[in-house]
Amino acid sequence: MDDFHHPRALRWRRGKASPEGFFLDSFDYERFTGLLLSPFAISFARMAVRDGCPSDPDDPRNRRYVEGQRLYLAACDPARRAGLVLDHR
């Protein structure tokens, strides 16, 4: 999470020693989830850069990966099985 700190002015607005400020203001969770955790558009954009595949999850050439992920999510239900789930809504 070190790369997702809010600017100091926001992190320390409740005071540099504030536990509430640390808890509530330290990190930019919206940017974190947008860049790293939002499937499928984000993951396919990253995969396109890495592997040269189409960045659009709806492209027919990506059907294998999209449907494979859907099968995994349905069969394994990782959110239900996880010991910790972060919901940044």
N, C-alpha and C positions, 0 to 999 in steps of 0.2 A: 504493500500500500504506500510505500515511501514516495512513489512517483505520482501519487494522487492526493498530495496535501493541498489544502486550500492555502491561499496566500496568508502570510503572517497577520495581516490586518484583520482578516476574518477569523483565523485560528485563535487569536488572542483578544478578540473584542470583549470577552467576559473577564479578561485579566489573564496575564501570563501564567499565574499559578492556579487558575480555576479548573477543578476537576470536571465541572459541567462543560466548560469550554473545550477541554480535551475530548470529552465524550461526544459532544454535539457538533463541534465545529472543525475538528481536525481534518477530516477527509472529504473529498469530493466523490461521494458514492455514485452519484448520477453519471459522472464522467467514467468512473471505473466500470460500472455495469454497461454503459453504452459502448465502451471500447472493447471490453473483454467478455462479457457474460450474456449478451443478448443474441441468441440464435434466431433465425438462420442467416439473416442478412449480414450481420457482422462477421460471423464465422466464414461465410462464403467470400466476402470481400478479402479477408485475410488469406484464405486458401487460394484465391485467384492470384494474389501477389506471390505466394509461396510456390504454388504448383502450376500456374499458368492456365487454370481452368476458368470457365465463365464465372463472373462474380454474381450473376443473378441466380438465386436459388431455384427459380421457376424455369430456368433453361433446361430443356429436355436432357442435355448431357449431364446434368447434376441429379437426375432422378435417383440414381443408385444411392447417392449420399444422403439426400433428403429423406427418402423413404427408409433407408437403413437407420437413420437417426430416429425416425418416427417409430420404427419397429422396436428399437432399443428402449426408447422412452416408455412405450406401451408395455413391453414385456418386463422391464426391470424396475420401472417406477422409481428412479433414483431419488426424487424429492421425498418420497415416503420412506425410503430405506436409509437415507442419510442421517448421520448423527447430528448434523448441523445444516440448516438451510438458511441462507441469507436472502431476505426479501427486501429490496431497496425501493419499493413503491412508496 
